[in-house]
Amino acid sequence: MEIFNTQSILREKRWVWIDSDKGISIILVGFGHCLAILQNRGLALDSYPAITYLSVFLYGFRMPLFFIVSGVFISGGLKKKGLKGYSLYRADTIFYPLLVWGFIEITFSLLTSRFTHNGTTPISYLNLLIDARKTGHFWYLNSLFFISVIYAVTRAWLKIKPPQQLILGLILYTISAYIHINDLNAGSLTDIFEYYIFFSIGDLISNTVLDQESVRRFSSFKIFFPLLAVFLVLQYRFASYNMHGGLDGINYVEHKMPLFFLLEALVGCTISVNFSFLLQKYNAMRFLRVIGFHSLYIYCMQIIIMTIARVVLVNVLKITYIPLLVITIWTSGIVIPIAIYNFCMQLKMWWLFTFRQPKNKATIAQTTHAEEIAPPLKASVS
């Protein structure tokens, strides 16, 4: 059994930079989740300020990047599948995992609540739909699904083109900024309004980033290093604000400085995409492609796996050395979900991830990531 499905993924005709980019993003997300899992557990995290600072420094652009990447494929998805087919596809690959893994995680939290006092209640099941932030990381799947469907409807029925979608995204972003600044509560609508703009940007730039000649043109260190300089300066300021963010904590800039957050996110996404172009050009760090392919499944299982890993390491094995805990829990939250996903597929437990049974093992990847299949770019051929 091939628990990581490496050879199959690397042989597929996929956009190499897309998988690399998603791999980078989910690794950074995992780092943040790892530190969240370790906080308030009586561990000496404060003795390692560099680890906490690094998490804050790399925060901000990783989630917008997922929305941009998803937006890149909507035009092709609508052209290939139509509105009904595309919406069904998103329900299958985004909404269904949200319900299944949200139910599993909330049930797990309810069963352990009297030992951990985690505050989970039966209302958390409903919050998966109406106020997903209260369920933790599942806000992303909630927002991505509803943004995808709303965008598809306005694109197919109302004929709102990408430039006008960007304007709509700016209006919605302004509304979300007002909600955050005034500490209002609009439930899941807040995230939908906030991240719609990033999805629209993905659609707007899709013709460029999916064009072979454009990718070659932007696969340059002459672009990367100036971007890196701007990125480092912005992230330094971003981190300094968030380290003293009061009640908003790590979300201070996002909630109280929306224009700066938008700038920081776009620069961070740009350098991440540029770096992924370079990885594709030089056929480097191929493991990121495997991780990126599984990013959705990693995201769904990550908190559960990391929580179990922390309990085993801290409570059972009595390990309290923070660097070792961070590396071990972080790695487990990336590697184990990949193994579980492929193990489940081998055992025909596909229903944990999709409501449509794959035709056979060879088509699992195409079924779950159909909109991202494409001829390989010449620049990626070694």
Disulfide bonds with the S-S distance in Angstrom:
none
